[in-house]
Amino acid sequence: MIKHKIKFSLFLIALFSFTVGSFAQDGTVIVDQDSDIDKLLEFKKDIKTVNLFKIQVYSGTRSGAEASKQNFLNSFNEWPVSMEFDSPNTKIWVGNFRSRLEADKALLKIKRKYNNAFIFEPKKDKK
């Protein structure tokens, strides 16, 4: 009698499992989002994870930095240029190079006009 109850219980469990499994539904999820979101996520990922190299071409007074920036832009237009204030000096930084090799190649060109230019890795802001 007990064997029959166990067999019957196992039969019911197997039948229930099969029945539940056969009613499972397959679904497809479609995410409809603006393509700009993907661009922003890529941009954010790049900023957080990539070690960028820059080249410093000037450090000194603000007026000297402004003149140096303009001269640089007149000579080179292939890299972004920024003016950074680091008390008491204003600095001109060039580029956002993803590798040291890329920065080295640019430095070879830049050194022809800016002898004191050098490559560095800016400190990351802790946010």
N, CA, C and O atoms as CSV, one atom per row, in Angstrom:
chain,resi,resn,atom,element,x,y,z
A,1,MET,N,N,0.816,-1.185,0.000
A,1,MET,CA,C,0.000,0.000,0.000
A,1,MET,C,C,0.868,1.260,0.000
A,1,MET,O,O,0.590,2.203,-0.741
A,2,ILE,N,N,1.900,1.280,0.813
A,2,ILE,CA,C,2.784,2.443,0.884
A,2,ILE,C,C,3.538,2.594,-0.438
A,2,ILE,O,O,3.752,3.711,-0.908
A,3,LYS,N,N,3.945,1.450,-1.044
A,3,LYS,CA,C,4.656,1.500,-2.317
A,3,LYS,C,C,3.761,2.108,-3.391
A,3,LYS,O,O,4.234,2.864,-4.240
A,4,HIS,N,N,2.485,1.784,-3.358
A,4,HIS,CA,C,1.561,2.342,-4.339
A,4,HIS,C,C,1.405,3.847,-4.159
A,4,HIS,O,O,1.328,4.588,-5.139
A,5,LYS,N,N,1.360,4.298,-2.907
A,5,LYS,CA,C,1.241,5.737,-2.647
A,5,LYS,C,C,2.485,6.480,-3.115
A,5,LYS,O,O,2.388,7.574,-3.672
A,6,ILE,N,N,3.667,5.881,-2.886
A,6,ILE,CA,C,4.922,6.509,-3.322
A,6,ILE,C,C,4.969,6.564,-4.843
A,6,ILE,O,O,5.310,7.594,-5.424
A,7,LYS,N,N,4.620,5.439,-5.491
A,7,LYS,CA,C,4.615,5.403,-6.953
A,7,LYS,C,C,3.613,6.406,-7.502
A,7,LYS,O,O,3.903,7.122,-8.460
A,8,PHE,N,N,2.427,6.455,-6.892
A,8,PHE,CA,C,1.407,7.389,-7.345
A,8,PHE,C,C,1.868,8.834,-7.147
A,8,PHE,O,O,1.626,9.682,-8.006
A,9,SER,N,N,2.536,9.123,-6.011
A,9,SER,CA,C,3.051,10.471,-5.736
A,9,SER,C,C,4.119,10.855,-6.750
A,9,SER,O,O,4.139,11.982,-7.245
A,10,LEU,N,N,5.006,9.914,-7.057
A,10,LEU,CA,C,6.039,10.182,-8.055
A,10,LEU,C,C,5.427,10.413,-9.427
A,10,LEU,O,O,5.879,11.273,-10.182
A,11,PHE,N,N,4.375,9.623,-9.750
A,11,PHE,CA,C,3.672,9.797,-11.011
A,11,PHE,C,C,3.046,11.185,-11.089
A,11,PHE,O,O,3.138,11.849,-12.122
A,12,LEU,N,N,2.413,11.626,-10.011
A,12,LEU,CA,C,1.787,12.954,-9.993
A,12,LEU,C,C,2.833,14.070,-10.120
A,12,LEU,O,O,2.609,15.061,-10.816
A,13,ILE,N,N,3.959,13.902,-9.452
A,13,ILE,CA,C,5.032,14.902,-9.533
A,13,ILE,C,C,5.553,14.981,-10.959
A,13,ILE,O,O,5.751,16.072,-11.492
A,14,ALA,N,N,5.776,13.817,-11.583
A,14,ALA,CA,C,6.267,13.794,-12.964
A,14,ALA,C,C,5.242,14.405,-13.904
A,14,ALA,O,O,5.604,15.181,-14.788
A,15,LEU,N,N,3.981,14.073,-13.731
A,15,LEU,CA,C,2.917,14.609,-14.573
A,15,LEU,C,C,2.809,16.122,-14.388
A,15,LEU,O,O,2.665,16.858,-15.364
A,16,PHE,N,N,2.877,16.581,-13.151
A,16,PHE,CA,C,2.795,18.016,-12.863
A,16,PHE,C,C,3.972,18.763,-13.491
A,16,PHE,O,O,3.783,19.825,-14.085
A,17,SER,N,N,5.178,18.222,-13.366
A,17,SER,CA,C,6.372,18.847,-13.951
A,17,SER,C,C,6.240,18.943,-15.462
A,17,SER,O,O,6.575,19.968,-16.056
A,18,PHE,N,N,5.755,17.877,-16.084
A,18,PHE,CA,C,5.583,17.879,-17.534
A,18,PHE,C,C,4.530,18.891,-17.954
A,18,PHE,O,O,4.708,19.607,-18.940
A,19,THR,N,N,3.427,18.952,-17.204
A,19,THR,CA,C,2.333,19.865,-17.522
A,19,THR,C,C,2.784,21.315,-17.388
A,19,THR,O,O,2.493,22.136,-18.257
A,20,VAL,N,N,3.482,21.631,-16.321
A,20,VAL,CA,C,3.963,23.004,-16.107
A,20,VAL,C,C,4.959,23.382,-17.197
A,20,VAL,O,O,4.903,24.482,-17.747
A,21,GLY,N,N,5.868,22.464,-17.502
A,21,GLY,CA,C,6.868,22.719,-18.530
A,21,GLY,C,C,6.239,22.942,-19.893
A,21,GLY,O,O,6.740,23.751,-20.675
A,22,SER,N,N,5.155,22.246,-20.195
A,22,SER,CA,C,4.552,22.378,-21.515
A,22,SER,C,C,3.776,23.681,-21.670
A,22,SER,O,O,3.500,24.100,-22.794
A,23,PHE,N,N,3.419,24.330,-20.564
A,23,PHE,CA,C,2.713,25.599,-20.643
A,23,PHE,C,C,3.635,26.811,-20.523
A,23,PHE,O,O,3.172,27.951,-20.557
A,24,ALA,N,N,4.942,26.566,-20.384
A,24,ALA,CA,C,5.901,27.677,-20.293
A,24,ALA,C,C,5.884,28.429,-21.621
A,24,ALA,O,O,5.723,27.837,-22.688
A,25,GLN,N,N,6.051,29.727,-21.531
A,25,GLN,CA,C,6.001,30.551,-22.735
A,25,GLN,C,C,7.379,31.097,-23.049
A,25,GLN,O,O,8.132,31.503,-22.164
A,26,ASP,N,N,7.683,31.095,-24.328
A,26,ASP,CA,C,8.904,31.749,-24.781
A,26,ASP,C,C,8.529,33.169,-25.149
A,26,ASP,O,O,7.499,33.407,-25.780
A,27,GLY,N,N,9.371,34.114,-24.750
A,27,GLY,CA,C,9.068,35.507,-25.053
A,27,GLY,C,C,10.257,36.215,-25.659
A,27,GLY,O,O,11.396,35.767,-25.530
A,28,THR,N,N,9.993,37.284,-26.295
A,28,THR,CA,C,11.033,38.120,-26.870
A,28,THR,C,C,10.861,39.518,-26.297
A,28,THR,O,O,9.766,40.081,-26.308
A,29,VAL,N,N,11.956,40.062,-25.799
A,29,VAL,CA,C,11.934,41.408,-25.252
A,29,VAL,C,C,12.560,42.346,-26.274
A,29,VAL,O,O,13.679,42.120,-26.734
A,30,ILE,N,N,11.850,43.372,-26.615
A,30,ILE,CA,C,12.357,44.370,-27.558
A,30,ILE,C,C,12.501,45.680,-26.802
A,30,ILE,O,O,11.538,46.206,-26.244
A,31,VAL,N,N,13.744,46.205,-26.795
A,31,VAL,CA,C,14.011,47.469,-26.118
A,31,VAL,C,C,14.077,48.557,-27.183
A,31,VAL,O,O,14.902,48.501,-28.095
A,32,ASP,N,N,13.217,49.524,-27.056
A,32,ASP,CA,C,13.172,50.633,-28.003
A,32,ASP,C,C,13.680,51.873,-27.279
A,32,ASP,O,O,12.968,52.477,-26.477
A,33,GLN,N,N,14.935,52.244,-27.580
A,33,GLN,CA,C,15.515,53.410,-26.916
A,33,GLN,C,C,16.208,54.287,-27.940
A,33,GLN,O,O,16.586,53.833,-29.020
A,34,ASP,N,N,16.363,55.526,-27.588
A,34,ASP,CA,C,17.028,56.496,-28.447
A,34,ASP,C,C,18.483,56.082,-28.671
A,34,ASP,O,O,19.152,55.652,-27.732
A,35,SER,N,N,18.971,56.205,-29.889
A,35,SER,CA,C,20.349,55.807,-30.201
A,35,SER,C,C,21.368,56.684,-29.473
A,35,SER,O,O,22.511,56.267,-29.284
A,36,ASP,N,N,20.980,57.868,-29.068
A,36,ASP,CA,C,21.894,58.746,-28.329
A,36,ASP,C,C,22.267,58.153,-26.973
A,36,ASP,O,O,23.336,58.452,-26.442
A,37,ILE,N,N,21.404,57.321,-26.411
A,37,ILE,CA,C,21.708,56.695,-25.122
A,37,ILE,C,C,22.921,55.788,-25.269
A,37,ILE,O,O,23.805,55.788,-24.412
A,38,ASP,N,N,22.969,55.011,-26.358
A,38,ASP,CA,C,24.134,54.149,-26.600
A,38,ASP,C,C,25.403,54.977,-26.744
A,38,ASP,O,O,26.454,54.603,-26.223
A,39,LYS,N,N,25.310,56.098,-27.448
A,39,LYS,CA,C,26.478,56.969,-27.634
A,39,LYS,C,C,26.963,57.516,-26.297
A,39,LYS,O,O,28.163,57.549,-26.025
A,40,LEU,N,N,26.025,57.940,-25.476
A,40,LEU,CA,C,26.389,58.479,-24.161
A,40,LEU,C,C,27.023,57.412,-23.272
A,40,LEU,O,O,27.986,57.689,-22.558
A,41,LEU,N,N,26.489,56.205,-23.315
A,41,LEU,CA,C,27.060,55.120,-22.516
A,41,LEU,C,C,28.472,54.787,-22.976
A,41,LEU,O,O,29.349,54.545,-22.147
A,42,GLU,N,N,28.707,54.769,-24.287
A,42,GLU,CA,C,30.045,54.520,-24.811
A,42,GLU,C,C,30.994,55.629,-24.377
A,42,GLU,O,O,32.126,55.361,-23.975
A,43,PHE,N,N,30.531,56.878,-24.457
A,43,PHE,CA,C,31.347,58.015,-24.062
A,43,PHE,C,C,31.715,57.926,-22.590
A,43,PHE,O,O,32.870,58.132,-22.217
A,44,LYS,N,N,30.737,57.621,-21.762
A,44,LYS,CA,C,30.992,57.512,-20.325
A,44,LYS,C,C,31.966,56.377,-20.040
A,44,LYS,O,O,32.868,56.528,-19.216
A,45,LYS,N,N,31.795,55.245,-20.709
A,45,LYS,CA,C,32.682,54.106,-20.513
A,45,LYS,C,C,34.107,54.482,-20.911
A,45,LYS,O,O,35.064,54.140,-20.217
A,46,ASP,N,N,34.239,55.184,-22.025
A,46,ASP,CA,C,35.568,55.609,-22.476
A,46,ASP,C,C,36.242,56.507,-21.452
A,46,ASP,O,O,37.427,56.345,-21.159
A,47,ILE,N,N,35.505,57.430,-20.922
A,47,ILE,CA,C,36.080,58.385,-19.968
A,47,ILE,C,C,36.515,57.686,-18.688
A,47,ILE,O,O,37.573,57.999,-18.142
A,48,LYS,N,N,35.719,56.753,-18.205
A,48,LYS,CA,C,36.010,56.104,-16.930
A,48,LYS,C,C,37.113,55.060,-17.017
A,48,LYS,O,O,37.869,54.877,-16.063
A,49,THR,N,N,37.214,54.371,-18.155
A,49,THR,CA,C,38.091,53.210,-18.192
A,49,THR,C,C,39.386,53.407,-18.956
A,49,THR,O,O,40.336,52.648,-18.767
A,50,VAL,N,N,39.440,54.393,-19.798
A,50,VAL,CA,C,40.612,54.539,-20.647
A,50,VAL,C,C,41.618,55.487,-20.010
A,50,VAL,O,O,41.260,56.570,-19.548
A,51,ASN,N,N,42.869,55.073,-19.991
A,51,ASN,CA,C,43.931,55.959,-19.544
A,51,ASN,C,C,44.338,56.808,-20.736
A,51,ASN,O,O,44.896,56.297,-21.707
A,52,LEU,N,N,44.064,58.073,-20.666
A,52,LEU,CA,C,44.396,58.969,-21.762
A,52,LEU,C,C,45.743,59.627,-21.508
A,52,LEU,O,O,46.133,59.878,-20.368
A,53,PHE,N,N,46.434,59.895,-22.590
A,53,PHE,CA,C,47.690,60.622,-22.522
A,53,PHE,C,C,47.476,61.983,-23.166
A,53,PHE,O,O,46.700,62.125,-24.111
A,54,LYS,N,N,48.166,62.965,-22.649
A,54,LYS,CA,C,48.123,64.317,-23.195
A,54,LYS,C,C,49.552,64.806,-23.377
A,54,LYS,O,O,50.499,64.232,-22.841
A,55,ILE,N,N,49.680,65.867,-24.137
A,55,ILE,CA,C,50.974,66.501,-24.332
A,55,ILE,C,C,50.855,67.934,-23.842
A,55,ILE,O,O,49.943,68.664,-24.229
A,56,GLN,N,N,51.785,68.324,-22.988
A,56,GLN,CA,C,51.803,69.709,-22.511
A,56,GLN,C,C,52.791,70.478,-23.374
A,56,GLN,O,O,53.941,70.072,-23.540
A,57,VAL,N,N,52.316,71.608,-23.928
A,57,VAL,CA,C,53.185,72.410,-24.792
A,57,VAL,C,C,53.561,73.752,-24.160
A,57,VAL,O,O,54.476,74.429,-24.629
A,58,TYR,N,N,52.848,74.132,-23.090
A,58,TYR,CA,C,53.148,75.428,-22.466
A,58,TYR,C,C,52.722,75.408,-21.003
A,58,TYR,O,O,51.736,74.769,-20.637
A,59,SER,N,N,53.477,76.116,-20.181
A,59,SER,CA,C,53.110,76.368,-18.798
A,59,SER,C,C,53.677,77.734,-18.423
A,59,SER,O,O,54.885,77.958,-18.502
A,60,GLY,N,N,52.801,78.637,-18.017
A,60,GLY,CA,C,53.254,79.988,-17.663
A,60,GLY,C,C,52.070,80.903,-17.413
A,60,GLY,O,O,51.054,80.488,-16.855
A,61,THR,N,N,52.211,82.153,-17.832
A,61,THR,CA,C,51.166,83.152,-17.589
A,61,THR,C,C,49.949,82.890,-18.458
A,61,THR,O,O,50.023,82.186,-19.465
A,62,ARG,N,N,48.836,83.465,-18.052
A,62,ARG,CA,C,47.597,83.296,-18.825
A,62,ARG,C,C,47.732,83.904,-20.216
A,62,ARG,O,O,47.319,83.294,-21.203
A,63,SER,N,N,48.301,85.088,-20.300
A,63,SER,CA,C,48.438,85.724,-21.615
A,63,SER,C,C,49.376,84.907,-22.511
A,63,SER,O,O,49.136,84.774,-23.711
A,64,GLY,N,N,50.433,84.366,-21.926
A,64,GLY,CA,C,51.340,83.515,-22.681
A,64,GLY,C,C,50.651,82.225,-23.132
A,64,GLY,O,O,50.901,81.730,-24.230
A,65,ALA,N,N,49.793,81.695,-22.282
A,65,ALA,CA,C,49.046,80.486,-22.614
A,65,ALA,C,C,48.073,80.747,-23.759
A,65,ALA,O,O,47.933,79.927,-24.666
A,66,GLU,N,N,47.400,81.901,-23.708
A,66,GLU,CA,C,46.462,82.242,-24.784
A,66,GLU,C,C,47.190,82.371,-26.119
A,66,GLU,O,O,46.710,81.889,-27.146
A,67,ALA,N,N,48.349,83.023,-26.098
A,67,ALA,CA,C,49.137,83.182,-27.319
A,67,ALA,C,C,49.652,81.820,-27.806
A,67,ALA,O,O,49.626,81.530,-29.002
A,68,SER,N,N,50.112,81.002,-26.875
A,68,SER,CA,C,50.624,79.678,-27.229
A,68,SER,C,C,49.525,78.795,-27.805
A,68,SER,O,O,49.759,78.048,-28.755
A,69,LYS,N,N,48.338,78.880,-27.239
A,69,LYS,CA,C,47.207,78.104,-27.741
A,69,LYS,C,C,46.873,78.513,-29.170
A,69,LYS,O,O,46.658,77.663,-30.035
A,70,GLN,N,N,46.831,79.814,-29.411
A,70,GLN,CA,C,46.506,80.298,-30.756
A,70,GLN,C,C,47.591,79.894,-31.757
A,70,GLN,O,O,47.286,79.474,-32.873
A,71,ASN,N,N,48.849,80.022,-31.355
A,71,ASN,CA,C,49.952,79.608,-32.232
A,71,ASN,C,C,49.881,78.117,-32.538
A,71,ASN,O,O,50.106,77.689,-33.670
A,72,PHE,N,N,49.566,77.338,-31.516
A,72,PHE,CA,C,49.462,75.891,-31.720
A,72,PHE,C,C,48.345,75.575,-32.708
A,72,PHE,O,O,48.530,74.780,-33.629
A,73,LEU,N,N,47.187,76.200,-32.514
A,73,LEU,CA,C,46.058,75.945,-33.402
A,73,LEU,C,C,46.352,76.374,-34.836
A,73,LEU,O,O,45.838,75.775,-35.781
A,74,ASN,N,N,47.183,77.416,-35.006
A,74,ASN,CA,C,47.568,77.846,-36.346
A,74,ASN,C,C,48.505,76.835,-37.006
A,74,ASN,O,O,48.519,76.706,-38.231
A,75,SER,N,N,49.285,76.121,-36.199
A,75,SER,CA,C,50.253,75.160,-36.730
A,75,SER,C,C,49.694,73.746,-36.846
A,75,SER,O,O,50.024,73.017,-37.782
A,76,PHE,N,N,48.851,73.363,-35.897
A,76,PHE,CA,C,48.307,72.005,-35.840
A,76,PHE,C,C,46.805,72.096,-35.611
A,76,PHE,O,O,46.343,72.852,-34.756
A,77,ASN,N,N,46.062,71.337,-36.365
A,77,ASN,CA,C,44.607,71.343,-36.146
A,77,ASN,C,C,44.042,69.936,-35.973
A,77,ASN,O,O,42.826,69.748,-35.984
A,78,GLU,N,N,44.917,68.956,-35.817
A,78,GLU,CA,C,44.454,67.577,-35.753
A,78,GLU,C,C,44.148,67.066,-34.350
A,78,GLU,O,O,43.609,65.970,-34.201
A,79,TRP,N,N,44.481,67.837,-33.324
A,79,TRP,CA,C,44.248,67.397,-31.949
A,79,TRP,C,C,43.496,68.475,-31.177
A,79,TRP,O,O,43.661,69.664,-31.452
A,80,PRO,N,N,42.668,68.068,-30.211
A,80,PRO,CA,C,42.004,69.063,-29.371
A,80,PRO,C,C,43.015,69.748,-28.453
A,80,PRO,O,O,43.986,69.135,-28.010
A,81,VAL,N,N,42.773,71.011,-28.182
A,81,VAL,CA,C,43.665,71.815,-27.341
A,81,VAL,C,C,42.840,72.387,-26.192
A,81,VAL,O,O,41.735,72.889,-26.399
A,82,SER,N,N,43.391,72.307,-24.975
A,82,SER,CA,C,42.692,72.902,-23.829
A,82,SER,C,C,43.663,73.748,-23.014
A,82,SER,O,O,44.869,73.504,-22.984
A,83,MET,N,N,43.094,74.745,-22.360
A,83,MET,CA,C,43.871,75.617,-21.487
A,83,MET,C,C,43.450,75.278,-20.056
A,83,MET,O,O,42.275,75.391,-19.706
A,84,GLU,N,N,44.408,74.864,-19.237
A,84,GLU,CA,C,44.126,74.427,-17.866
A,84,GLU,C,C,44.849,75.328,-16.877
A,84,GLU,O,O,46.036,75.618,-17.032
A,85,PHE,N,N,44.115,75.768,-15.857
A,85,PHE,CA,C,44.737,76.591,-14.821
A,85,PHE,C,C,45.167,75.689,-13.680
A,85,PHE,O,O,44.357,74.958,-13.109
A,86,ASP,N,N,46.463,75.750,-13.351
A,86,ASP,CA,C,47.026,74.986,-12.242
A,86,ASP,C,C,47.901,75.969,-11.475
A,86,ASP,O,O,49.071,76.171,-11.800
A,87,SER,N,N,47.306,76.575,-10.450
A,87,SER,CA,C,47.921,77.689,-9.736
A,87,SER,C,C,49.412,77.472,-9.496
A,87,SER,O,O,49.792,76.414,-8.995
A,88,PRO,N,N,50.236,78.397,-9.820
A,88,PRO,CA,C,49.985,79.736,-10.357
A,88,PRO,C,C,50.068,79.799,-11.889
A,88,PRO,O,O,50.016,80.891,-12.454
A,89,ASN,N,N,50.194,78.668,-12.564
A,89,ASN,CA,C,50.402,78.665,-14.013
A,89,ASN,C,C,49.152,78.271,-14.793
A,89,ASN,O,O,48.243,77.616,-14.284
A,90,THR,N,N,49.153,78.696,-16.037
A,90,THR,CA,C,48.147,78.246,-16.988
A,90,THR,C,C,48.877,77.364,-17.994
A,90,THR,O,O,49.945,77.723,-18.490
A,91,LYS,N,N,48.289,76.208,-18.287
A,91,LYS,CA,C,48.967,75.222,-19.131
A,91,LYS,C,C,48.158,74.960,-20.392
A,91,LYS,O,O,46.930,75.052,-20.392
A,92,ILE,N,N,48.861,74.635,-21.457
A,92,ILE,CA,C,48.221,74.235,-22.705
A,92,ILE,C,C,48.464,72.741,-22.878
A,92,ILE,O,O,49.599,72.272,-22.964
A,93,TRP,N,N,47.348,72.011,-22.925
A,93,TRP,CA,C,47.393,70.569,-23.093
A,93,TRP,C,C,46.807,70.207,-24.444
A,93,TRP,O,O,45.839,70.812,-24.904
A,94,VAL,N,N,47.405,69.220,-25.063
A,94,VAL,CA,C,47.001,68.815,-26.410
A,94,VAL,C,C,46.621,67.338,-26.405
A,94,VAL,O,O,47.292,66.509,-25.791
A,95,GLY,N,N,45.525,67.028,-27.105
A,95,GLY,CA,C,45.159,65.653,-27.389
A,95,GLY,C,C,44.439,64.910,-26.290
A,95,GLY,O,O,44.348,65.352,-25.144
A,96,ASN,N,N,43.935,63.768,-26.689
A,96,ASN,CA,C,43.350,62.744,-25.819
A,96,ASN,C,C,43.795,61.420,-26.407
A,96,ASN,O,O,42.987,60.690,-26.981
A,97,PHE,N,N,45.059,61.109,-26.272
A,97,PHE,CA,C,45.643,59.946,-26.920
A,97,PHE,C,C,45.344,58.691,-26.115
A,97,PHE,O,O,45.552,58.654,-24.902
A,98,ARG,N,N,44.854,57.663,-26.799
A,98,ARG,CA,C,44.449,56.420,-26.137
A,98,ARG,C,C,45.626,55.520,-25.802
A,98,ARG,O,O,45.506,54.640,-24.949
A,99,SER,N,N,46.748,55.722,-26.452
A,99,SER,CA,C,47.912,54.878,-26.162
A,99,SER,C,C,49.163,55.746,-26.111
A,99,SER,O,O,49.200,56.852,-26.649
A,100,ARG,N,N,50.170,55.221,-25.459
A,100,ARG,CA,C,51.444,55.927,-25.375
A,100,ARG,C,C,52.065,56.045,-26.774
A,100,ARG,O,O,52.688,57.055,-27.101
A,101,LEU,N,N,51.891,55.020,-27.578
A,101,LEU,CA,C,52.431,55.027,-28.938
A,101,LEU,C,C,51.815,56.148,-29.767
A,101,LEU,O,O,52.520,56.856,-30.485
A,102,GLU,N,N,50.512,56.303,-29.665
A,102,GLU,CA,C,49.819,57.375,-30.382
A,102,GLU,C,C,50.337,58.742,-29.923
A,102,GLU,O,O,50.550,59.633,-30.746
A,103,ALA,N,N,50.536,58.904,-28.626
A,103,ALA,CA,C,51.058,60.160,-28.079
A,103,ALA,C,C,52.500,60.385,-28.530
A,103,ALA,O,O,52.879,61.514,-28.844
A,104,ASP,N,N,53.305,59.326,-28.566
A,104,ASP,CA,C,54.697,59.453,-29.017
A,104,ASP,C,C,54.779,59.936,-30.471
A,104,ASP,O,O,55.619,60.770,-30.811
A,105,LYS,N,N,53.905,59.406,-31.314
A,105,LYS,CA,C,53.884,59.827,-32.716
A,105,LYS,C,C,53.543,61.314,-32.837
A,105,LYS,O,O,54.166,62.042,-33.610
A,106,ALA,N,N,52.561,61.747,-32.075
A,106,ALA,CA,C,52.175,63.163,-32.103
A,106,ALA,C,C,53.296,64.031,-31.546
A,106,ALA,O,O,53.563,65.115,-32.064
A,107,LEU,N,N,53.954,63.552,-30.487
A,107,LEU,CA,C,55.030,64.333,-29.872
A,107,LEU,C,C,56.168,64.582,-30.854
A,107,LEU,O,O,56.774,65.654,-30.840
A,108,LEU,N,N,56.463,63.614,-31.697
A,108,LEU,CA,C,57.520,63.809,-32.702
A,108,LEU,C,C,57.212,65.010,-33.596
A,108,LEU,O,O,58.107,65.792,-33.915
A,109,LYS,N,N,55.965,65.155,-33.997
A,109,LYS,CA,C,55.566,66.298,-34.833
A,109,LYS,C,C,55.593,67.599,-34.025
A,109,LYS,O,O,56.095,68.623,-34.489
A,110,ILE,N,N,55.052,67.538,-32.825
A,110,ILE,CA,C,54.912,68.745,-31.997
A,110,ILE,C,C,56.272,69.279,-31.560
A,110,ILE,O,O,56.465,70.493,-31.490
A,111,LYS,N,N,57.213,68.391,-31.266
A,111,LYS,CA,C,58.545,68.793,-30.783
A,111,LYS,C,C,59.292,69.647,-31.808
A,111,LYS,O,O,60.187,70.407,-31.436
A,112,ARG,N,N,58.940,69.535,-33.087
A,112,ARG,CA,C,59.591,70.364,-34.107
A,112,ARG,C,C,59.379,71.850,-33.836
A,112,ARG,O,O,60.236,72.678,-34.145
A,113,LYS,N,N,58.232,72.171,-33.259
A,113,LYS,CA,C,57.932,73.574,-32.985
A,113,LYS,C,C,57.971,73.901,-31.482
A,113,LYS,O,O,58.262,75.035,-31.100
A,114,TYR,N,N,57.682,72.922,-30.650
A,114,TYR,CA,C,57.637,73.121,-29.192
A,114,TYR,C,C,58.649,72.180,-28.543
A,114,TYR,O,O,58.325,71.043,-28.202
A,115,ASN,N,N,59.899,72.677,-28.375
A,115,ASN,CA,C,61.001,71.844,-27.855
A,115,ASN,C,C,60.725,71.254,-26.481
A,115,ASN,O,O,61.149,70.136,-26.187
A,116,ASN,N,N,60.015,72.002,-25.637
A,116,ASN,CA,C,59.808,71.571,-24.255
A,116,ASN,C,C,58.544,70.739,-24.051
A,116,ASN,O,O,58.183,70.432,-22.915
A,117,ALA,N,N,57.876,70.376,-25.132
A,117,ALA,CA,C,56.647,69.581,-25.020
A,117,ALA,C,C,56.972,68.206,-24.431
A,117,ALA,O,O,58.036,67.638,-24.676
A,118,PHE,N,N,56.026,67.693,-23.650
A,118,PHE,CA,C,56.206,66.361,-23.073
A,118,PHE,C,C,54.862,65.677,-22.890
A,118,PHE,O,O,53.816,66.323,-22.826
A,119,ILE,N,N,54.916,64.351,-22.809
A,119,ILE,CA,C,53.725,63.519,-22.629
A,119,ILE,C,C,53.494,63.291,-21.139
A,119,ILE,O,O,54.437,63.137,-20.363
A,120,PHE,N,N,52.226,63.273,-20.760
A,120,PHE,CA,C,51.889,62.936,-19.373
A,120,PHE,C,C,50.505,62.287,-19.338
A,120,PHE,O,O,49.743,62.342,-20.303
A,121,GLU,N,N,50.217,61.688,-18.223
A,121,GLU,CA,C,48.908,61.079,-17.984
A,121,GLU,C,C,48.210,61.908,-16.911
A,121,GLU,O,O,48.633,61.904,-15.754
A,122,PRO,N,N,47.147,62.617,-17.282
A,122,PRO,CA,C,46.459,63.454,-16.271
A,122,PRO,C,C,45.901,62.613,-15.128
A,122,PRO,O,O,45.484,61.470,-15.312
A,123,LYS,N,N,45.908,63.216,-13.948
A,123,LYS,CA,C,45.312,62.541,-12.787
A,123,LYS,C,C,43.832,62.413,-12.999
A,123,LYS,O,O,43.190,63.329,-13.514
A,124,LYS,N,N,43.273,61.269,-12.600
A,124,LYS,CA,C,41.837,61.051,-12.729
A,124,LYS,C,C,41.118,61.677,-11.553
A,124,LYS,O,O,41.552,61.555,-10.408
A,125,ASP,N,N,40.006,62.352,-11.846
A,125,ASP,CA,C,39.154,62.889,-10.779
A,125,ASP,C,C,38.442,61.733,-10.113
A,125,ASP,O,O,37.954,60.828,-10.789
A,126,LYS,N,N,38.378,61.757,-8.807
A,126,LYS,CA,C,37.648,60.715,-8.072
A,126,LYS,C,C,36.230,61.174,-7.900
A,126,LYS,O,O,35.935,62.049,-7.086
A,127,LYS,N,N,35.338,60.566,-8.688
A,127,LYS,CA,C,33.916,60.959,-8.638
A,127,LYS,C,C,33.081,59.809,-8.210
A,127,LYS,O,O,31.861,59.937,-8.106
